[in-house]
Amino acid sequence: MAEHAPDRKPYFWVFALLIVFTALTIWVAGLDLGPFNDAAAMIIAVTKGTLVVLFFMHVRYSSKLTKITVVAGFFWLLLMITMTLSDYLTRGWLDTFSAPR
């Protein structure tokens, strides 16, 4: 059974969007947004990553099982980052609660 070849037009639009978001990343990196620099960079990076996963990895037109697998992978990544940061952020607690010598 022959598969239908996907239309190329969305790929060019997504590529153009990725170029725009890359230029936006460079522009935002030059701005002084204070504590929001990291948040702005993460929002742009997550948007670009989402576009790549949905279109270039063909997840948008895949089965529900593939979509569940992708979501589970991102959930696992979030879990691992949370566990790592919880360890890192609590390292100074032992010095705070220890008795003075």
ABEGO torsion letter per residue (X at the ends): XBBBBBBAAAAAAAAAAAAAAAAAAAAAAABBAEAAAAAAAAAAAAAAAAAAAAAAAGAAABBAAAAAAAAAAAAAAAAAAAAAAAAAAAAAAAAAABBBX
